[in-house]
């Protein structure tokens, strides 16, 4: 039964993606002006506007902006639709700003940004009262979000559990946040380090990123009800929504999709689609994966620390499986994943490049902004981008 489910998964169904980029000045410092950019392209401040054939949305942090495709679709459609919209955004802002991906802004200090101060304040005020949102885990995180539809409850459960078991590998190969406030530390994925701490007062909300294995949809409903119960004790009923669950993958019943949140934003749209292709192909493959929670947590911790370096042989095996089950379109994206497995995640490449620039991050950030603008993957080889 499971084999039949996985063969059907994502074979033809359109998916959705969401992409978060920082807004920067000429010196690569973050600018908390997302409201001003939206006002410039829409004529007024709104939290989301249709522009350039896509949706341009605010994020909680005012130095970041989110791009959403006009509708779900194939990987090729998503990439071309989003790139046209991004190019239009550059033109509409007269190329005054440098937009940049990555899981965190490498230089940002918390006094350089703030949170959105227009509509939806009731949610932000509740979050701030409970957790203090003036921290990196709220104001300096950028994720690639992948929304994968499901048709039936058995599909939901099977796909959810498989994404759960794949999570350490996805985190390892996509890590792109090795630097915080201009300094390196031992983690390749600092975004998740801060993200898993941002609601520590109610740890059930994030559950250390890794979700519990589901036996049925009722299991997931029960988990959400437990979260809501804790929020109600804190008089935060306003947050009792399906999106409050902050694990690395959650269920959006209102959209009939799974929302994958564990992947760092990459340097360009093509790279984002490559990791989306990798996940979709792996969901369709027949794999024997770890399910034990403590083992998966240890793997996830290692992935956040070391990126690809800690699990390269396992990732090579996963790539071979993905190549067997990938669609024709997905196969066009997988070479980028193969290169990242060979060379290391973007975070690992950045750390190596820093050695070549005597610790100067600015030349690397210039290249990252160029990669996004030109939609060209970054490469470990000499030269600018792949």
N, C-alpha and C positions, 0 to 999 in steps of 0.2 A: 504493500500500500504506500509506504513512504517513498519507494523508488518512483512510483507513478506521480506522486505529488511533486517531487523534486524535478522530474523531467518536464513537468508543466510549468514550474515556477519561472516567471520572468522571461519565458521564451518569446512571448509576443507582447505582453502587457507593457504599456508605456510606464516609465517611472518619472519621478520628479526629483530635482536637486535644488539646493539652496546654498549660496556662496557668500561668504562674509569677507570684506576687504577693508583694510584701514585706509584712512585719508591722511595724506602727508604733505608737508611743505617741501621746498627744494632741498632742505637739509635732512630729509627723511624723518623729521619729527612729526608726531601725530597732531592732527588738527581736529578739535572737537566741534565740527561744523556740519554734521550731517543734516541738521535742520535747515541750514542756509543753502546747502546744495539742493535739497528737495524743494525748497521755496524757489530757487532759481529755475529749476526745470518744470515746476508745476504751477508757479505763480502764487502759491500759498503753502504754509506748513501743513503737511499731512503725514500720517505714519506710513503710508504706502501709496505709491502713484504708478499708473501705467505710463511708461516712457520708453521710446525706442524699441517698441515691440516686446518689452519685458516688463516686469514689475520691479521697481526700485523701492526698497523698504528701509526704514530706520532699524537700528539695533538698540539694545539697552545702552550700550556705550556710544557716546556721541562722536567718537572719532572713527566709527565704523559704519559701513553701509552694506546692505544685503541686496543681492541680485537674484531674482527668481524668474525662471522661464515663463513664457506666456501660458503654457499648458504643459502637461506631462507629454512625454514622447520618447523616441529612440535616443540613444546616446549622441548620434550624429546631429539630430534635430536640436537637442539641448545645447550642444556645443556651439553650433552655428547661430542659433537664436540668441543665446546669451552673449556671444562675442559681438554680434551686430549691436546689441543693446549697450554693451560696455563701450564699444567704439563710439556710439552716439553720445554716451555720457562724457567721454573725453572731449568730444567736439563741443558739446553744450557748455562745458566748463572751461573752454578755451585752453585746454591742456595745462591749467594752472596748478593742478594737484597731481601728486603721484599716488595712485592706488596700489595696494600691495596685499598679497595673500599671506600665507604662513599661519601657524596655529596661535601665535602670540606676536604682538609687536615687540621686536627685540630690544628696543630702547625705551619704551614707554615707562614713565614714572606716574604714579597714581594721581599726582597733582596736575598732570597734563591733560586729563580727560575728566568727564563726568557722565552721569547717566541722562537719558532722554528726559527733558523737562517740559513736555507739552501734554499730549493726551496720555491716558492710561496710568496716570500718577497713582491711582489707588492701589494698583498691583505693585508698583515699585516701592511705594511707601510701606506696604505690608512686608515685602521681602526685606527692605532695609531695617525695619523694626525687629524682625526675627533674626536676621543673619548679618547685617552690615554689608551692604553691597559695594562699599568703597574698598574693594580688594581686587587683586588680580583675577581671582576666580569668577568675578562678575564683569569687571571692566576691561579685561585684557585677554579675551579668549575668542578665537575665530575657528569655526568648524565647517567642514564640508558635510552637509546634511543630505542623506539619500533617503528618499521616500519610495518604498517598494509596496505595490498594492497586493492585497490578498483577496480571494474570492470566497473562501469557505473557512470555517473555524479550524478544520484540520490543517489547512495550508498555513494559517496564522501560527499555530502552535509549532508545526514542523520547521517553518522558516525562522521563527523567533529563536528556537533552541539551537539551530545551526549557526545563526549569526552570533549567538552567545559563545559558542565553541570556537568560532573563527576570530573573535574579537582580539585576542592577544596578537595574532598574526597581522590583522588589519592595522592595529596600532603600531606595531613594529615597523612595517614597511612604509607607513604614511607619516611617521613622526616628522614634524617640521617646526618644533619650538624649543630649540636647545639653549636659548638665551633669555634672561630676565633682567630688565633694567640695565642692559649693556654688559651683563656678566654671564659667563658659562657656568654651569654646574654639572653634576653627574647625570642629569636626565636629558634624554633626547626629546621626550614629550612632556614639557613642563605644563602645557595647557591642562592636561588631565590631572597632573599633580595638584594644581590649584582648583580645578573644577571639582574634584572629589572632596575638597575641604570647604567649598563655599556655602554649604548648608549643614555644617557640622552639628548645629544645635538640634537638628532632627535628622539623624543619619539615615533613617529609613527612606528618605527622599532619593538619595543618590545610590545607596547600598554599595559604596566603593566602586561605582561604575558598572561592575559586572552584575547582570540581572540573574535572578533565580531561574532554574530550569522549570518549565511549565509542563504539567500533565494535561491541562485543559485550559480553556479560556477563563473558566471560573477562578483558577489560581491567580491569574493576572488581575481580575476584578477584585479579588480579596486583598491583594497587595495594595492596590490603589485605595481601597476603603480604609486600610490601616494607615496610609499616609494622610488621608482626609481626617481621620479620627485624631491624629496628632496635631494637625493644623487647627482643628476646631478647639482643642484644648488651649491653644495659644490665641484664640479669637481671631483666626486668620481664615475664616470660611471663604473669603473671596478668592483664595488660591486653590480651592478644591476643584480643580479642573484636570482633565486628562494630561495636559501638557506639563503639570507640575512634577510628574515623575521624571527624574533626571538620570536614569541609568543610561548605559551606552547604546541601548536600543529600547524604544518604547512602542506601545501600540496606540495609534490614533484611530479610535473606533469611528469618530465622526468623519474621517477621511477614508476609512477602510484601507489603511496602509500601516506598515511598520516604518518607524522613523529612526534611522541609524545616526547616532550623534557622536560616536567615538572617534571619528576620523578627523585628523587635523586638516585645516584648509591647506591647499597646495599653492604652488607659485603661478599656475595658469589653469585655464579651463580645460585644456587638453589633458593635463595631469589629473584633474578632478575626474574626468570621464574615464580615464584609464583605471583608476581605483574603483570606480563604479562598475566597470566592466569586469574587473577581477572578482569583485564580490558577487555579481550576478552569475558569472560562470561557475564559481565555487558553490553557489546555492544549488545549481543544477547538477553538480557532480556527485558521485557516490564516494563518500569519504567516511572513514572511521575516525572520529574526533573525540578528544577528551571531553568528559562531561562533569567530572568531579569539581565541585566549587573551589575547594582549597587549592587543587592543582592548577585550575584556570586562573585563580587570583595570583598565584606565584608566577605563572607565565606572563600575565598582564603586567605585573610589577617589573619583570625583567625586560619586557618589550618597551615599557616607558623609560627604563634606565638606558638600555643599550641599543634600541632600535633593531635593525636587521642583524647586527653583529652577534646577537645572542641566539638567533634561530635561523640562520641562513640555510642550512640543509633542509630543514622542515619547510621553509618558504619555497625552496626549489622544487620540492615534491608537490606542494600545493599548486605552484605555477604549472607544472606538467599536467596536473589534473584539470586545471582551469582551461588549458589549451585544448584538451580533449573535448570538453563540454561546451566551449564557447561558441556563440553564434558567429557568423561571418563578420558581422560588425564588431563584435567584442574582440575578435582576433586581431583587428587592426589597431586596437588600443593596448593589447597585452605586451608588446615589445617595450613600452615605457616601464611597465611593472617589472619586466625581466631585467631592465637596466638598473632599476632601483634595488632589486635584490642582489645584483652583482656588485654595484658600487656603494650601496648603503642608502638609507632613507635620506630625504632632503636635509634633515637635521644633521646626520652624520657627514654629508657632503659639506654642509656649511662649516662644521667644526674643522674639517680638514682644510677648507679654503681659508679659514681664519689664520691658520699656521702660515699660509703662503702670503698673507697680507699683513703679517706682523701684528695680528690681533685687531686690525681695522675692519669694522663691520660695514662701513659706508660703501666701499666698492661692491660688496655683496648685495647690499640693499638696492643699490642702483641697478644691478643686474636683475634682481627679483622684480622690481617695478617694470623693467623693460620686458621681462618674460611675460608678465600679465598683459601688458599693453599689446605685445605682438603675438600672444598666445603660443609661446614657444617654451617647451620644458627646459629647465635648468639642467646642466650636465656637469659631471665631475671632470670632463676633459677640458683642456685649455680652450679659451674662447668664451663667448658670452653665454649662449644658451644652446640647448640641444639642436 
